[in-house]
């Protein structure tokens, strides 16, 4: 979203007007800085698009570096733009004060000409930490970790552990869970801050350490360890190297962001896209993402049309059945999409057995059959009466046609529920992301099911049996 669009969208309600008044006041820099301390960094970040460049440059000088860094963490993709407005030394200092994972994301996605200068002006420790985080592939869990955590040696006494914690807390404020290492620096377990505080002086740190605390490895795929992270509901979980040393931690906030991103990617795939799109994505890139699926679906659509052509004699004899084709196809597609959504959600559990998958297929087909049976009865009565009233056909003919439509609806919904469940399960079985079995693909397949079912049943019942 452009700055102008953000200005249009933004309302002058809540704290925004107050913050703007503080920034634009004639008070001294010290007074402005102190008054801004009363507001959350996210609220201050919200008003940045409302300021002109001169006002922002003044704000950069007034705010403390750590406060400026915290504010820019809430600006998402605009952070690079604001950093470019600063002096390179100032920008590098701000990046140092940011969470290393956030700074790594900004630099990894930046094409700024000043990026190299920012890195060179950082202190070696911060630069190394950011470069390590930026080196991990985006689909690994390590790309989402933070290096803001505290470790203690298991041989420490409670008093020594508290002293070490206080010393480290000056640099790392993520202290709700403290990680314990053995004498070789290998991960040993974790201690809750509350347990450390209430522990008696006579006990050792090792005595209160939870050695069964969950952990993940840095090179694990996000989607593979997501359920494990969510199941434990801990404040943070350590990320280990291959030699079992702590590289960083995944916090509960990181988990929320990961889940949101994964859901966004799956939602995009359900639409037949290879990745999420945003408002500012170039048209050419959007076309390139969507076109392959559309080409595939076009040829599948030709196949559906070819099938319809095979039943040309049925259509010539009973043109009335064409009027109800869209209803059959729509209901078939709706059922298939519902089953697809349920199946993808269930398949997030990587530990499903073959029996459980078969149970899922059976359940969805039962639901499809039950709904189809009810709609079959409703359509039999309603469409029969409609044909009698609107087309002035005799009851026998009208209800024969409505019976064919109702049975077609039942069969199409039953088969579509099977397709919507079996296709993603098959994709998952062969190692393909089940979300690739997207809405457009399932819709086209269920269209084919609907066409074959409807016209095939019409040909058998109405033409060959009843000789209409």
Secondary structure, DSSP 8 states (H G I E B T S, - for coil): --HHHHHHH--S-TTHHHHHHHHTSSS-HHHHHHHHTTS-HHHHHHHGGGS-HHHHHHHHHHS-HHHHHHHHTTSGGGHHHHHHHS-HHHHHHHHHHS-HHHHHHHHHH---TTHHHHHHHS-HHHHHHHHHHHTS-TTBGGGG-B----EEETT-BHHHHHHHHHHHHTT----SEEEEE-TTS-EEEEEEHHHHHH--TTSBGGGG-BTT--EEETTSBHHHHHHHHHHH--SEEEEE-TTS-EEEEEEHHHHHHHHHHHHHHHHHHHTT-SS---TTS-HHHHHHHHHHHHHHHHHHHHHHHHHHHHTHHHHHH-GGGGGGHHHHHHHHHHHHHHHHHHHHHHTTSTT--HHHHHHHHHHHHHHHHHHHHHHHHHHHHHHHHHHHHHH---HHHHHHHHHHHHHHHHHHHHHHHHHHHHHHHHHHHTTS-GGGS-HHHHHHHHHHHHHHHHHHHHIIIIIIIS--
